[in-house]
Every structure is written in C-alpha cells, then in structure tokens.
Amino acid sequence: MRKFILGTDWWTDCDDAVAVRLIARFVKEKKAQLLGVGLNAAMEYSGASLMGFMREEGLGDVPVGIDLEATDFGRNPAYQKHLAETTGMPITNRDLPDAVRLYRRILADATEKIEIMEIGYFQVITAVLESGPDDISEKTGLELFKEKVKKVWAMAGKWDGDGEKENNFCRNPRSRVAGEAFCRLCPVPVTFLGWEVGVNVLTGGHLKDGDLLHQIMKDHGSENGRHSWDPMLVLMALNGNEEAAGYKTVRGFASVDADTGANHFREDSHGPHRYVVKIWENEAYQKQINALL
C-alpha cells in the first residue's frame, strides 16, 4: 500500500477540503495510507477545523503538525470558525506539534519509501529539506529525503507561460523564498499540477444539505462548485501515474524567482521535474472527482 504525507495551507479556499475527502475515500478503501498532515498556514481555527473535518471523514487518527509562524498570508477563512464549532474539536493551533518535526519523525520511522502531496505553501517541506540532525534522527533532512521519499506531487505554479505567477509560489516573501529553495534542493522527482489545469474544472456543486463538505463550500460561497486545483492534484497522486490520470507531462527543470515568485521551466528529457497538461475534456475530470465525493 502506498503511503503519503499531505501538506496543506487549509487557508481561505475550500478545494483543500475537497482534496481531503478524496484522500479519505482512498484510505477507507485501503488503497492508500495517510501518515501525517502538515499545516503550512496558521489561521485562528486552522487546527481545530482541519482536525474536526478529518475526524468526520475517518482520518481522526492521522497526526497533524503546524507551522505556527505561518500567519502572514492574509485574508480571512470563510468557513473555518463554523466548521470548528460544528465538529466540536476542542483544540488550538498551539496544541499541535511542529510540522517540520512531524515530517522528520515520519521519515525517520518509515521502513519503505513514501510520497508527499503538497497542496499549499512550501516553507514546511523546504524547512525539512534544510534541517540538520536532531534528537529525532542523526541524518539531515536532505539525507532523509533521499532515503525515504519516492516522489513529491505538488499543486503549484502556472506552466502555460514563462515567468507566470501562482499563489502557492508568489503569495508573500515566505512562499517565494521557500518555492525557490524547494525547486533547487528537492532530491527526488516532482510532478507539478499548475493553476491552468484546475481553473476550469468545477467540482462539488452536486453535494446536498447535511453533507459537511457541502456546508464548507456553502460557507465559502462555492456551493455550486469550486475550481479543482487541489483535488486534481491529490487524485493524480493517489492514482500514481500521470498518463493514466489523464495528463501528458513535460519534463525538465523548474525554478522560482525568490524575489517575485515567478516560475520558470527549462525542458530537458533528463530533468527531475514535470508539469502536467490535460489530455481529456474538463468534464471528464469533473465527473471523476464528483463520483468520488
């Protein structure tokens, strides 16, 4: 069974919640195992709302870590307070372990290679890569990655043009620096799903009253459906094969400008990075995701 870590901003958008439900479906059917979740944005109700939703989705035993410093992304989550109250999860962000230490512990304890799905900002995963030996492991983060991580699947970038800007890379100085370092340091293959892939695929609009995910989307203002960046990324990752999931890939070297957050790509058949291009009509991805929700 393939094993994953999920990184999520669980910020102002609701497509993260759609993605978590998809993961929960695969875990329930024993098609995947979720070893941990890293919160890389810390709003007031981030921990309580995420963990409450995970518990309702059957993922209550999965550990969650957080970057407590990640409070500088701006905006106000439209659904988190209501979700935290609805699920009655009596925790605060400070009750959660540090996400970098959680990742290091999961990697150190892994007996086989795992995969990472990143649908948020990159400062946690980059901090793991830059981490040194500690009480968890005598190995550096880079060494742990080389030994214990098979691949990273990331929703980030806008790859239909050079020098484009997308939120997960360019949101603020923290995300820009982290995105640059991740592309430069990550020693394992990375497949990116960009903004242009998910923007015209709307999912979740068929959900009904009484469904917690429907309430999340309604509170967000997306009860008729939301762009599917994060669910398309996790579904591709859970599938494990880009072509089978409905994409062709472009291979090469991705990079991010640490000052502007602009992403660039140099094609090379031997490069460690890929970005995906849809080969199906939008409705095919929509139907696939909605059927699983």
Secondary structure, DSSP 4 states (H G I P E B T S, - for coil): -EEEEEEE---S-SHHHHHHHHHHHHHHTTSEEEEEEEE----TTHHHHHHHHHHHTT-TTS-EEE-TT---S-S--SSHHHHHHHHT----GGGSPBHHHHHHHHHHH-SS-EEEEE-S-SHHHHHHHH----SS-SS-HHHHHHHHEEEEEEE----SSTTB--HHHHSSHHHHHHHHHHHHH--S-EEEE-HHHHTT-EE-TT--TT-HHHHHHHHHT-TT-EE-HHHHHHHHHHHT-TTTTTEEEEEEEEEE-TTT--EEEEE-TT-SEEEEEE-S-HHHHHHHHHHH-
